[in-house]
Amino acid sequence: MSSQAKRQTNLSSGDQFSLKAILPPLLAIIVGMIMVILDSTVVNNAIPKLVEYFDTDLKTIQWTVTGYTLALSAVIPLAGWLTDRFGSKQIFLLTITLFTLGSVLCGIAQTPEQLIIFRVIQGLGGGMVSPIGMAMVFKLAPPERRGSIMGVLGIPMLMAPAFGPVLSGWLVDSVSWHWIFIINLPIGILAFILGMRFLPKAERHSVPHLDIIGMCLAPIAFAMLAYGVSEGGTSWTSTSTITGLTIGGIALIAFIIVELRQKQPLLELKVFKSSDFTRSIILTWIVQLALFGAMLLVPLYLQGVKGYTALETGWILMPQALCAGLGMPISGRLFDKIGARPLAFAGLTVVSVALFILSGVKVDTSLWVIIVSICLMGLGMGFSMMPLNTHVLNSAPRRLVSRVTPLTTAAQQVVVSFAVAGLTGYLTSQITSHAASAGEGANPLISVVAGYGDTFFLSACIAAAGVALSLILRKPKLKEEDKLAGGDSPDPAMMMGH
């Protein structure tokens, strides 16, 4: 055996493994992912400024968000086939480049139409960064240390959305809205350089042909469903909502039928045959419904009811990110020892308690009650999200990991869109209902707060259902293919040469 092969075998074994060995490639992936995740939140705070700058209406500017989301949803299913065909490193660097280019174009946009088009370009690049990045990290880590490594990866994934509003508020108020996009240029260049230098040279697989039918149906299904549920936030009976959900639903059914019959499917739906995978991904969707919807409601409550500015709201939400960042590495280490079930149970219990506390909000509710609640939410997220995501990947065959991450990420886009649109629609209907019950002359703010309380209670019930379902998870078993995967594991020493 050559010295290089011996070194690879040693570093692939659990007793020789250390985080330091894979820190450079892990850092390259994190920088790229945090740029994309951060960008998904910074634009929301800048929408009023964009309406004023371009002298247009809110409905037009909202397409900068909708177009970005639709582009994300459309390209995610292609990630698995592209990485198999051309290699994960090459596609990761390509998507980072496309996203950075789109960011610069957004920063120099002269009309709202240009901004919408350039945001679509951003989405086409950004959509594949997260699934490819997660798949690469999963393969970098040995089976017995995956929880710890995925926990490290989860810190920026949860902290970026919380720091986004703070960064956006400061840039918009103190500099210019252009910089919420242009700031991605140096970050993108850094991510590209780190990726070129430290990411392992990715293997390419023999892919007989591209699933053309699936490639056409998947973007239609995911994009139209995302469009339908986003329009549903305004009205679930509108023509655009019904059209989007109908076309998306039909395309999704056709896509499922086609994929199950394909030898080389675009998304590997056969993994749902694993009961462990199906249980864990359904639980993950429930967690996302409760958490991501509530994460939208809290800033709306702080600004709409309590009267805080966007920047002040960003600072108030920061403890949530810090608590999530605290819980992530702890849950990662515990996952390697005890599995996902106790962590998901504990995390979702904490989230449920936090949401039940928020369901009692009043006009004069103390800010400290809100801060304590969102800290509990952050801690619960840190203990539940990444163990569940790792459990999902552990439940799939190792050879299908690059196909499973696009599947789970694409589904998450639709689920999160549904959570945001559904809870927003429910909030609006409850506020209207309370206002009608209160009658004329009543303080409208009381009806608004009552609507928020009802919506937080609904989120709490969804989280409580997740607590019950977490009991059916089983401790992930180390697969025989993982035990023998020493030859498949990347050599950290060799990574340094690429």
N, C-alpha and C positions, 0 to 999 in steps of 0.2 A: 504494500500500500504506500502511495506517495505521501510526502510530508503534508502536502496541501490537503489530501483526502483525510489524513489523520486529524488535521486541525479542524476540518469541517465536521467530522464525526464527534470530536470532543466538544466543540462549541454548540453542537446541536443537542447534546445530552443535557438533562435538567440540572445535574450537579455543577456543570461548568458554565451554565448560562448566567448572564447578568444583564441588567437593564442597560448598563454602560455600553455593552457590545453592540446593541441595536439602536442606541440613542440617536446617532446621526441620521439614519434613514427614517426613523420615527419622527424626528424634528422636521425633516423635509416634507413629510406627509402632513404633519400638524399645521405647518405654516400655510400650505396650500388649502387645507380644509377650513382653517379658521378665517381665511380671507373670504371664502364663499359664504360661510355661515354668517359672518359679520355683515356681509352685504345684504343678506336677506332681511335684516332688521333696520339698517340705517336709513333706508329710503322712506319708511313709514313716517318718521318724524319730520322729514323734509317736504312732504306732500303739500302742506299749506304754502310753503315758500315757492314751490314749483308752480303752483296755480297762479300765484301773484307774479312771478318772474315771466312766465310765458303768456300771461294775460288770457288764460283759458278757464275752462270749468273743471270742477273736481272729477266729474265722470271721465273726462278725457285723460287726466293725469293718473287716475286710478289704473289705467291700462298699462302704466309703467310697472305696476306690481303684478297685475293679471298676466300680462304678456311674458314677464319673467318666469312666473309660476308655470304657465303652460309650456314654455320652452324646456324648463326643468323636467316636467313630467314626460314630455315627448321623447327626450333623448336617453333617459335613464335605462330603458330596456335594451338599448344598443351596447351598453357598457360591457356586458359579459362577452358578447360575440367579438367586439373589437379588441378586448384584452386577450382573448384566446388567439385571435388572428395575428395581431401585431405586437403583443406583449404589453403588460400592465404599465411598465415604466414609460414606454413610448407614448401610450395613450394618455397617461397621467400628465406628462409634460405638455402634450398637445392641448389638452383641455385647459391647463393652467394658462397657456399662451393665448388661447381663444378668449378665455374669461378676462384676462388682463387687457387684451385689445378692445374688447367690448366695453370695459370700464373706462378706458381713455376716450373712446368715441362718445360715451355717455357724458363725460365731463366737458366735451366741446360741442355738444348738441346745440343747435340754434333754434329748433322748432320742437314742439311737443311730439310731432310725428317722428322726427329723427330720434328723439329720446326713446320712444317706444320701440322702434326698430333696433336701436343699439342695445336696449335692455334684453330683447329677444336673443341677440348675439351673445350677451353675457350669460343668459340662461342655457343656451346650447353648450357653452363651455363648462359652466358651473354644475350642470346636472349630473355629470359623470364623475366629478371629483370625489364626492363622499363615498359612493359605493366602491369605486376602484381603490381609494385610500384605505377603507375599512378592510377590504379583501387582502390588500398587501400587508397590513399590520397583522391580520389574523394569521397569515402564512409565515410572517417573520417570527412569531412567538411559538415556542414549543408548547405542546398540548397542556402540560401541567402548569404553565405560567400564563396562559391566555387571559385569565381574569385580571391579573395584575397589569398586563400590558394594555388591554382594552380599557381598563380603568384610567390609565394615564391618558389615552387617546380621548376619553370622554370628558376630561376637564375642559379643554377648549371648546368642545361641542356644546357644553352647557353654559360656559361663561361668555362666549361670544355674543349670544342673543341678549344677554343682560348689559354688556358693555356697549352694544350697538347704539341704543338710544342715547346714552351719555355722550358717546363720540359724535353721533349725528347732531345732537342738540348743540354741542359746542362748536362744531364746524359751521353749521347753518347760522348760528347767532353771532359768532365771532369772526369767521373767515368768509366762506362762500359755499353755496350748495354744490358748486362744481367739485369741491374737494372731497365730498363723500364718495365720489367715483375715482378721482385722480389719485387719491391716497393708495388705491390698489396697485398702481404702477410699481412703486418700489417694493411693495410686498410680493407682487407677482414675479418680479425679477429675482428677488431673494429666493422664493420658492423654486423657481426654475433652476437657479444655480445649485441650490442644495440638492434638488432632485437629480440633476446631471451628475453631481459629484458622489452622492452617497446611496442613491437607490440601487438595489441589486439589479443586474442585467436580467430582465425577465425572460422566462421561457415562453416559447410560442407553441401552440398546439395545432395539430392538423384539424382544420375545419373544412369539411368537404364543400359546403355551400352556405350562403347566407339565407336565413329563413325570410324570404322576400315577403310572403303573405303576412307573417308575424310582424315583420318590420313596418308594414303599412298599417296593420290593425292596431298595434300597441300604441303608437303615438296618438292615433285617433281616439282610442278608448281612454287612455289616461288624460290626454289634454281636454277632451270634451267632458269627462267626469269632473275634472278640476274646474273647468269653466262653469259647468252646471251648478256645482255646490257653491262656488264663489258668487254666482248670480243669485243663488237661493238665499243668501244673506239679506237681499233686498226684498225678494218675493219668491216663494216656492211655487207660485202658480203662474208666474210670468212666462211668456213665450220663449224667451232666451233660456230660462231655467229648464223648462220641460224639454226643449229641443236638445240642449246640452246633455241632460241626463238620459234621454231616450237614445240619441245617437251613441253616446258613450257606453250605455248599457248593452245595446245590441252589438257594438264593436267588441266589447269586453267578452261577451258570451262567445262570439265567433272566434275571438283570439284564444280563449281557453280551449275550445274544441280543436282548433288548428294546432296549438302547442302540444296538446296531449298526444297527437298523432305524429308529430315530427320526431325524427331520430336526432336531429340537432336543433332543438328549440331555442328561440330567442331568450325566453325566460323558462327556467327549469321548474315547471309546476309539479313535476312528479315528486318533489320533496315533500309535498303535502301528504304523501302516503305514510310518512313518519308521524306517528301520533305525538311524539315528543315535540317535533317541529310545529305541528298544527296547534297544539296547546299553547306553546310559548309565543307563537306569532299572534294568535288571537288575543292573548293576554297583553302583548305589547301594543296592539291596536287599542285596546281598552284604556291602557295607561295613557296613550297619546291623546285619545279623545278627552279624557279628564284633564290632563296636564296642559296641553297646548291651548285648549279652549280657555282654561282659567288664566293662563299666562297672558292672553289677550284682554281678558276682562279686568284684571287688576289695574293696568295702566289707564284703561278707559274710565274706571271708577275714580282713580286718583286725579285725573285731569277734568273729567266731566262733573264730578260731584264735589271733590275736595278743592278743586281749583288750582292744582299745582301745574307748573309749566312742564314742557317736555323734558327739559334738562333736569329739573328737580325730580321728576318722576323717574328718570334714569338712575339718579343717585339713590332714590328710595328703593329701587329694585335691585341694587347691587348686592345687598346682603344675601339675597336669594342665590345669586351666582356663587358667592363665596362659600355658602353652606353646601351647595351642590358640588363645588370643587373640593370641599373637605370630605364629603361622603364618597366621592368617586374612587380615589385610591384605596380607601379602607374597604369598600365593598369589593373592589377588584381582588385584594389579597384574600378576603374571606371567601370569595367565590371559588378560588382554587382549592379551598379546604372543605366547604360545606355545600357548594352548589347554589343554584339560583332560588330555590323555593323559600328558605327562611329569609333571604335578603329581600325578595319581592314581597313577601308577606309583611315584613317589618316596614319596608319603605312605603308600600301602598297604605298601610295602616296610618302612618304619620301623615301622608298626603290627605287621606280621608278626614282625619282630625282637623287639619289646617283648613280644608274646604268647608267643613261643618262650622268652624269658627267664623269664617268669612260669610257664611250664609246668614249670619245674624247682624250684618253691618247696618248701621243707621247713618243719618246725616251727620251726627256728632261723634261717630266712632273715633276713638283715639288712634292717632297715627301709629302708636306703639303696638296696638292690637294687630294692625295691618302688617307691620314689619315682622312681628313674631310669627304671624301666619305664613308669610311668604318665606321666612327662614325655614319653617317646618316643611313647606313645600319643596324648597331647594334641597334640604337634607333628604327628604323622601325620594326625590328624583335621583339624587346621587347614589342612593342605596338600591334603587330598583331598575333604572333604565339600562345601564351598561351590563349588569348581570343578565338581564333578560335578552339584550341584543347578543351577548356572547353565547348564551344558552341556545338561541336560535341558530347561530352558526355552528355550534358544537353538535346540534341535532342533525345537521346536513352532512352528507359524505364529503370528505376533504376535497375530492376532485371537483365538486360542484360549488365550492365556496365562491368562486368568481362569478357564478351565475346566480347564487342566492342573494348576494348583497344588492345587485340591481333590482331583484324581485322585491326585497323588503323595503328598499329605499323608494321605489316607485309606489308601492302600496302606502308607505308613510305619507308621501305627498298628497295622495287622495284622502287618506284618513285625516290628516291635519287640516286640509282644506275643508273637509266635511265638518270637523270639530269647530273650526272658526266660524264658518258660515252658519252651521246649525245652531250653535249657542248664541251667535249674534242675532239670528232670526228669533230665537226663543226669548232673548232679552227684550227685543223690540215688542214682541207680542205681549209679554208680561207687563211691560211698562204701560202699554196701551190699555190693557185690561184693568190694571190698578187705577189708572187715571179715570177710566169710565166709571169704576166703582166709587171713587172718591167724589165725583161730581164737580160741577163748576165752583170756582172759588177756593178749592183746596190747593195747598202748596204743591206744585208740580214736582218739586225735588223729592218729596216723600214717595211719590209713585215711582220715580226713577230708581231710588234706593231700594224700594221693595222689589222692583224688577231684577236688580242686581242680586239681591238676597235669594230670590227664587232660582236664578241661573247658577249661582254658586252651589245651592243645595242640589240641583240636578247634577252638577259636576261631582259633588261629594258622593252622590248615590252611584254614579258610574265608577268612581274610584273604589267604593265599598264592594261593588260587584267584582272588581279586580282582586280585592283582598280574598274573597271567597274562592275565586278561580285559581289564585296562586297556590292553593293547597293541593291542586292536582298535578303540579309540576313534579318531575322526578329528578333526582340528582343525576347530572349528565355522566354517562359512562365513557371512559376512554376507549375509542374504537381501535380495533386491531390494526387498521391502516395507519392510525396515528402513532401507535406503539412502534410500528416499523417504518416511520416516516423520516428517520434520520437522514436517509439519502435524499429526501425531498426537501428538507429544511435548508433554507439559504445559509450560506456560510458568512457570518458577520465579518470575518477577516477579509473575505473576498469582496464584500460590499465596499470596503474602503478603497478598492482599486477602480470603482466605476463612478 
